[in-house]
Amino acid sequence: MNEVKVLITDDEIKKRVHELALAIKTEFGENIYCVVILTGAIVFFVDLLRALTELGACVKYSLVKVSSYKRKESAGTINLELGMEEKIDGKRILLVEDIVDTGVTLDFLKKYLLGKNAEEIKICALLDKKARRKKHIKIDYIGFKVPDKFVVGYGIDYDQQYRDLSYIGVID
């Protein structure tokens, strides 16, 4: 296993998730419909869901699974492995992602959801790694901006390892 250096502590994450929940609830109101990108975003989403619920929101969600990474590098193509069964015609959607890197996956999903007649799509990402961006994507709610390093923890993996870390770390 590689050595992992702490980049963002678990306390910083908890505080920021609460701030994001407050901003989302303020904009979306009581009823929020989320589309969560598996697998990395699930830890972030569960904490965000709890924070939104504590603020009195009613949250419904669907899960999608897409893949574009092989080990540390993007494969350049998007595979939709698990799609949505829920009808989203006319719904405002909060698309929840763990990290925005190249923007290719979010660009693909945003077009996919708009093709299913979503009224509006807002994006919430725990991490923004803008240095690697290939597609212009507007992120409406950003947890943290991170440098162009390979990050792990809090659901984000490297070869299915490190997801269980309670913090965000950098692999040397």
Sequence and secondary structure as in RCSB ss.txt:
>XXXX:A:sequence
MNEVKVLITDDEIKKRVHELALAIKTEFGENIYCVVILTGAIVFFVDLLRALTELGACVKYSLVKVSSYKRKESA
GTINLELGMEEKIDGKRILLVEDIVDTGVTLDFLKKYLLGKNAEEIKICALLDKKARRKKHIKIDYIGFKVPDKF
VVGYGIDYDQQYRDLSYIGVID
>XXXX:A:secstr
   EEEEE HHHHHHHHHHHHHHHHHHH SEEEEEEEETTTHHHHHHHHHHHHHTT EEEEEEEEEEEEETTEEE
EEEEEEE   S  TT EEEEEEEEESSSHHHHHHHHHHHHTT SEEEEEEEEE GGG  S    SEEEEE  SS 
EEBTTB BTTBSTT SSEEEE 
